[in-house]
Amino acid sequence: MRPPFAKPSLVNAASGAQEAEFIAQRMLELRDEGVKFSDMAALFRATFHSQALEFELMKRGIPYDYRGGAKFFDRAHIKDAISFLKIMVNKDDEVAWMRVLSLQVGIGPVAAMKIFGRVRAASHEDDIVPELVAGLPARISGGWKRFLEVYDALRDARPSPSSMLRAVADSDYKAYLENEYPDYRDRLEDLEQLAGFAESYPDAAAFLADAALRDDIASAGKNARILTAEDDSEGKVVLSTIHQAKGLEWDAVFVIHMTQGAFPNKRALLDEGGVEEERRLFYVACTRARRDLCLSYPLSVGYDAFSFEPKSEFLEEISGGLLEEVRIEESYDDLPTITYDEFGEPKKRPSLLRDISEY
């Protein structure tokens, strides 16, 4: 039995990806210590803050339940972007073609099916040209022309899947998001996060092999963890916005992405009383933990190593000595489990945690 009353941890990560890697590893360690997945939660201020963690949980085969919105790969704009990559990998992917063509003004389902029939009949991708829609109504030709601008940009961006995804985000699809969604900036941020995730893949085919569009898919990799039937009894880790977590509690809670401008939200900084409301929300997040609380923030945000944000002012306001400050090591291979002394304090291992005072 693990003793209670360990100090909350304050974790400083180099990037969002490293923050996610640390949290996923810690979740596995907690599970080995007897904490069920269903008794763990990661909380965040905005939905796009969870993306890196979702990727990492999928890599390691950790089941999770997303609350407060759709899972990352279930979001419409993510499915759109992945569909663009799919048609570049497989010219005969009917579902992907129907999705990307239907995004174009002037091209409805019937017209999209006619165009796809001609695409499938084409012997080579070089035959996918403006003349392919000859004889169809003019409104269809206009939509097809706009689509070809994206298609040509995708061809130029190959083989890098991250470059291809950024080509989609920089294309006429950006205007589509602006016209259709009030939160288009968040959706563009989602696409950038997806592009950053794709940077580790050599080509679009490899990326698509690991990309998920269903809740229960898990990616394989060197750090993959294969779940067994026994794991079904462990439930799922909860990923939730803080708003959705009100009234709920878990044994272990991770409050992530605590940078200034993320939490408190930058829009709240402009509103009268906004910061106080954010501070109350921070209190809600911290009090969701029954036993273990981990507060974390990345030094760089997104996947831009040169985009730095200071840690949240809420963290600065916590009196010294109330938090166990830790730094993430570079390597996560063959990590030992964290153990606790008779006072409930974690015994830090150099391979995982290191006192800030050592630096």
C-alpha positions, 0 to 999 in steps of 0.5 A, spaced: 500 500 500 502 506 497 502 511 503 498 518 502 500 525 503 506 525 498 507 533 496 504 535 489 509 535 483 511 540 479 514 538 472 518 542 468 518 539 461 522 541 455 516 541 450 509 538 450 511 532 447 516 531 453 511 533 458 506 527 454 512 522 454 513 523 462 505 523 464 504 517 460 510 513 463 508 515 470 501 513 469 504 506 467 508 506 473 502 508 477 498 502 474 504 498 476 503 500 484 496 498 484 492 504 481 487 503 476 487 507 469 480 509 471 483 512 477 487 517 473 486 523 470 489 528 465 486 535 466 487 541 461 484 548 460 483 547 452 481 541 448 487 542 444 492 542 450 491 534 450 493 532 443 501 530 445 498 526 450 493 523 446 499 521 441 503 518 447 497 514 450 496 511 443 503 509 442 503 506 449 497 502 448 494 506 454 486 506 454 483 513 455 476 516 455 476 523 452 471 528 455 469 535 453 469 534 446 471 529 440 477 525 441 483 528 437 482 523 431 475 524 431 475 531 429 472 533 423 478 537 420 483 532 422 479 527 418 479 532 413 487 533 413 488 525 413 483 524 407 487 529 403 494 524 405 490 518 403 488 520 396 496 521 395 497 514 398 492 510 394 488 513 388 482 509 389 480 510 396 473 512 395 471 514 402 477 519 402 476 522 395 468 523 397 470 527 403 475 532 400 471 533 394 465 534 398 469 540 401 469 544 395 464 549 393 460 547 387 461 539 388 456 535 392 455 528 393 453 526 386 458 530 382 463 528 387 462 520 385 462 522 378 469 525 379 471 519 383 469 515 377 474 519 372 479 519 377 479 511 378 479 510 371 485 515 370 492 511 369 496 515 373 496 521 378 499 526 372 492 525 369 488 528 374 488 535 371 483 540 370 480 537 363 478 531 367 471 534 369 470 536 362 463 536 360 460 537 367 457 543 369 461 550 370 460 550 378 463 543 378 469 545 374 470 551 379 470 547 385 475 542 381 480 547 380 480 549 387 481 542 389 487 541 384 491 547 387 491 543 394 492 537 390 498 540 387 501 543 393 501 536 396 505 533 391 510 538 391 510 537 399 511 529 398 514 525 401 514 528 408 507 527 411 508 533 416 510 538 410 503 535 406 499 536 412 502 544 413 500 544 405 493 543 407 493 548 412 496 553 408 491 552 402 484 554 400 482 549 406 484 554 411 479 559 408 474 553 408 475 553 416 475 560 417 468 561 413 465 554 417 467 555 424 468 560 429 474 556 433 478 556 426 484 558 430 484 552 434 482 548 428 488 550 425 492 549 431 490 542 431 493 541 424 499 544 426 500 539 432 498 533 427 503 536 422 508 536 428 506 529 430 508 527 423 515 529 423 517 523 425 515 519 419 519 518 413 512 518 408 505 519 408 504 511 408 508 510 414 504 516 418 497 513 415 499 506 418 499 509 425 494 514 425 487 512 428 480 514 426 477 510 431 477 510 439 480 503 440 486 504 435 493 504 438 499 505 435 505 500 435 512 503 436 518 501 440 515 504 447 508 500 445 505 497 451 500 491 449 494 490 453 491 484 455 484 481 457 486 483 464 487 490 463 480 491 461 478 491 469 483 497 469 478 501 465 481 507 462 485 514 463 480 520 463 482 526 459 478 532 460 477 539 460 477 542 467 470 544 466 468 537 465 471 535 471 467 539 476 464 534 481 469 528 480 475 526 483 481 521 481 486 518 485 492 521 481 491 527 477 495 531 472 494 538 470 498 539 464 500 545 459 500 550 465 503 556 461 502 563 461 496 564 456 494 557 456 492 557 463 490 562 465 487 563 458 490 569 454 483 571 453 481 571 460 487 576 461 483 581 457 476 580 461 475 584 467 475 578 473 477 573 468 483 572 471 480 570 478 475 566 474 481 562 471 484 562 478 478 558 481 478 553 475 485 552 477 483 550 484 477 546 481 483 542 477 487 541 483 482 539 488 480 533 483 486 529 486 485 524 492 492 522 493 497 524 487 497 531 484 502 533 478 502 540 475 506 540 469 508 545 463 512 545 457 518 550 456 516 550 448 509 550 446 507 546 440 512 543 436 516 549 435 522 549 439 523 556 439 516 558 441 517 559 449 512 561 454 513 562 461 510 558 466 503 560 469 502 565 474 498 560 478 504 556 479 508 562 481 503 564 486 504 557 490 509 558 496 515 555 496 516 548 499 509 546 497 511 542 491 516 537 489 520 540 483 522 535 478 526 535 472 525 530 466 531 526 464 532 525 456 531 518 456 525 514 458 528 507 457 528 501 462 525 506 468 524 503 475 518 505 478 518 511 483 517 508 490 515 512 497 519 513 504 515 512 510 513 519 510 510 518 503 515 522 500 517 520 493 524 517 492 527 520 486 531 516 481 536 519 477 533 516 471 527 519 471 526 525 476 532 530 479 531 535 484 531 542 481 536 544 486 542 540 483 542 544 477 
